């Protein structure tokens, strides 16, 4: 009977639907290839991409650009944000409740990096190679995406009609 109660009533209550966020993979062209800007999370100080929840009135690229500004001081170049992938991680909500979260990632070429921005002083930011960024993050799916950054960015420029 306990098994039936657990399977039919308790377990479905504990399972939560996946949440959805949007992240900005902020990049620049370095001397040896692309570099990625990572920031620290507010509470655990882990290395992450700027990301946030969808916002009314913004498409995915708009949310990514807004989060890049608020959390990292990034002003995008004239190239529009492009979706380059998705990763999944377990977000911890209040009370340490784990929730599966899907994150769409948009490539944002950095036009300028401002010293004064909304979350200035609350986060660290650092430029890294894609492999260095992949080593720095905790989420395996994000790490795999970061390792593919050079190829993903090459695809973005090809589909935009830019010379490679």
SULJO-V71808 format. One record per pair of residues at least 24 apart in sequence whose C-alpha atoms are under 10 Angstrom apart, sorted by the first residue. I is the first residue (numbers start at 1). J is the second residue. Records with the same first field share a line. If there is no record, write none. Layout:
I->J + J
//
This chain:
14->97 + 98 + 99
15->98 + 99 + 100
16->97 + 98 + 99 + 100
17->99 + 100 + 101
18->88 + 89 + 90 + 91 + 99 + 100 + 101 + 102
19->53 + 88 + 89 + 90 + 91 + 99 + 100 + 101 + 102 + 103
20->52 + 53 + 54 + 88 + 100 + 101 + 102 + 103 + 104
21->51 + 52 + 53 + 54 + 55 + 60 + 63 + 64 + 86 + 87 + 88 + 101 + 102 + 103 + 104 + 105
22->49 + 50 + 51 + 52 + 53 + 54 + 55 + 59 + 60 + 61 + 62 + 63 + 64 + 65 + 67 + 83 + 86 + 102 + 103 + 104 + 105 + 106
23->48 + 49 + 50 + 51 + 52 + 53 + 60 + 61 + 63 + 64 + 65 + 66 + 67 + 68 + 83 + 85 + 86 + 87 + 103 + 104 + 105 + 106 + 107 + 108
24->48 + 49 + 50 + 51 + 52 + 60 + 61 + 62 + 63 + 64 + 65 + 66 + 67 + 68 + 69 + 72 + 74 + 81 + 82 + 83 + 84 + 103 + 104 + 105 + 106 + 107 + 108 + 109
25->49 + 50 + 51 + 64 + 65 + 68 + 81 + 82 + 83 + 84 + 105 + 106 + 107 + 108 + 109 + 110 + 146 + 149
26->50 + 64 + 65 + 68 + 72 + 74 + 75 + 76 + 81 + 105 + 106 + 107 + 108 + 109 + 110 + 111 + 127
27->74 + 76 + 107 + 108 + 109 + 110 + 111 + 127 + 128 + 129 + 130 + 149 + 153
28->77 + 108 + 109 + 110 + 111 + 112 + 127
29->109 + 110
30->127 + 128 + 129
32->129
33->129 + 130 + 150
34->127 + 128 + 129 + 130 + 149 + 150 + 153
35->126 + 127 + 128 + 129 + 130 + 131 + 132 + 133 + 149 + 150
36->107 + 108 + 109 + 110 + 126 + 127 + 128 + 129 + 130 + 131 + 132 + 133 + 134 + 146 + 149
37->68 + 72 + 74 + 110 + 125 + 126 + 127 + 128 + 129 + 130 + 133
38->72 + 123 + 124 + 125 + 126 + 127 + 128 + 133 + 136 + 137
39->68 + 71 + 72 + 122 + 123 + 124 + 125 + 126 + 127
40->71 + 72 + 122 + 123 + 124 + 125 + 126 + 137
41->71 + 122 + 123 + 124 + 125
42->71 + 119 + 122 + 123 + 124
43->122 + 123
45->122 + 123 + 124
46->123 + 124 + 136 + 137 + 138
47->123 + 124 + 125 + 126 + 133 + 134 + 135 + 136 + 137 + 138 + 139
48->125 + 133 + 134 + 136 + 137 + 138 + 139 + 142
49->105 + 125 + 133 + 137 + 142
50->74 + 105 + 125
51->103 + 104 + 105 + 106
52->103
53->103
60->104 + 105 + 106
61->104 + 105 + 106 + 107 + 108
62->106
63->106
64->104 + 105 + 106 + 107 + 108
65->106 + 107 + 108 + 109 + 110
68->108 + 110 + 113 + 117
69->113 + 114 + 116 + 117 + 118 + 119
70->116 + 117 + 118 + 119 + 120
71->117 + 118 + 119 + 120 + 122 + 123 + 124 + 125
72->113 + 114 + 115 + 116 + 117 + 118 + 119 + 120 + 122 + 123 + 124 + 125 + 126
73->110 + 112 + 113 + 114 + 115 + 116 + 117 + 118 + 119 + 120 + 125
74->108 + 109 + 110 + 111 + 112 + 113 + 114 + 115 + 117
75->108 + 109 + 110 + 111 + 112 + 113 + 114
76->107 + 108 + 109 + 110 + 111 + 112 + 113
77->108 + 109 + 110 + 111 + 112
78->108 + 109 + 110 + 111
79->107 + 108 + 109 + 110 + 111 + 157 + 160
80->106 + 107 + 108 + 109 + 160
81->105 + 106 + 107 + 108 + 109 + 156
82->106 + 107 + 108 + 109 + 153 + 156 + 157 + 159 + 160
83->107 + 108 + 152 + 156
84->145 + 149 + 152 + 153 + 155 + 156
85->142 + 145 + 146 + 148 + 149 + 152
86->141 + 142 + 145
87->139 + 140 + 141 + 142 + 143 + 144 + 145
88->139 + 140 + 141 + 142
89->138 + 139 + 140 + 141 + 142
90->139
103->142
105->142 + 145
107->149 + 152 + 153 + 156
108->153
109->153
//
